[in-house]
Amino acid sequence: HMKRKPSNAGIKKITMAKSIQRIAEERVSRRYPNLEVLNSYWVGE
């Protein structure tokens, strides 16, 4: 899809990965309220 500006591909990938990771963390935190995500590390209480 990004054939016009290949220079933005890396940045887009990084931002997409971060957003996906954040969404996954929110989803898991919703599913498991007894677990907390601190700096992408699981901490069980």
N, C-alpha and C positions, 0 to 999 in steps of 0.2 A: 504493500500500500504506500509506503514512504519511498517513492522513487525520485521525488523532486529534490528533497534535502536529505542526503545520507548523513550529513554532519549531525543532525538532530536525532538520529536513530539511537545512539548510545544513551543520550540523556533520556529519551522517551522510555527506553527499556528500563533504565534505573528507576525512573519515577513510577513506571507501571509496576515493577517488582515491589517497590516500597508500598504503593497503594494496595496491591494484592495482599502483601504481608499484613498490612494494617487491618484490612477487611477480615482476613483470616483470624487475626488475633482478637478482633472484636467479636467475631462469630464464636470463637472458642470461649472467650470470657463470658459471653451470654450463656453458652451451653453449660459451662462449668464455673459457677460463681465462686466456688471455694478455691479456685486457682487464680493467681495473679501473674500478669505478664510484666516483668521488669526488664527493660532493655532487651526484649526478645528472649529472655531466659525464663523458663518455667519455675515458679516457686510454689511448692505445695504447702498449704497451711493445715 
